[in-house]
Amino acid sequence: MIIGTPREIKNHEYRVGLTPESARELVVHGHRVLVETGAGEGIGAHDRHYVEAGAEIVQDAAEIFAAAEMVVKVKEPQAAERAMLRPGQILYTYLHLAPDPDQTRDLMASGAICIAYETVTSPHGGLPLLKPMSQVAGRMSIQAGATALEKAHGGRGVLLGGVPGVAPGKICIIGGGVVGFNAAQMAAGLGADVTILDRDPEVLERVGTFFEARAKTRFSNRANLAECVAEADLVIGAVLIPGAEAPKLVTRDMLKTMRPGSVLVDVAIDQGGCFETSHATTHADPTYVVDGIVHYAVANMPGAVARTSTYALNNVTLPHALRIADLGWKEALRRDMHLARGLNVWNGKVTFEAVAEALGTDYVPVEQALA
């Protein structure tokens, strides 16, 4: 199979779909790998490293999309990239379609076979291709929130860890999954006053046992959420419904109960965000203020730590890429029901139910695509 990796063009996105080491694995399996010149610069992987791995360097994305049978990326294809997709071509990347009707329409119109990292499942019910980026984003959310809390960045001037004689900052983490857990690890390590909210008693028990006295847990109902948000210096939105648009849990009315200069970090922004006042921002202009509350909602947070993120991502995406390339997409998905859950668009149709429901489009079961 001919596999191509273009340079990412989203704002301040420095990750790359394939590392040189991943390219070598594909080449060893007998596949041809094309890499756009400069695609790996953001992680310190230069063209010569890809050539040494057996890949071929091409001059622009158009060559990648024209020649490749499978395009391996990191972020969702931008409009210019979607215009280059063709029927039957495999797109293997993050998509986050539920809050993005324009992208969904373009992918349907392209006729491409679109496999989304974020909906591939594991035998244990997790999301293994999303997990490493959730770990990165969760940990980064505390760094981003700490910076936004600084007075020079519009915050209320609170040091999360406090100092002797001065209380630490209060952090409210909504969601105890992978993002929330990793955010809590960083926050507790700083010495902040941490509260984790979740609706799953087993999650609350697990995080409570892990953190013991270093973090508090509360059941996430309306009253507890409102109280936690009102008291917080920093609120982390870490809620995920696989493939679906994130629920709007923090309303604009709640902002009025917060102290001016408090910060909201919406890690769920890729799926539309879990704060009513959220809209996606970029690393170039990461924050904005609504009703005196600083919002951070960068849609590709892990792109800022591109080397760590790329290698963590390739660890989990490469095995599936090899199976798709070795067996063909249809046979690979037939043999692995968890990989099949990643199929979001096929032959102009949406094949992931939560996406179809969020966008009001017709839904075709994956089984029909594999028949």
Disulfide bonds with the S-S distance in Angstrom:
none
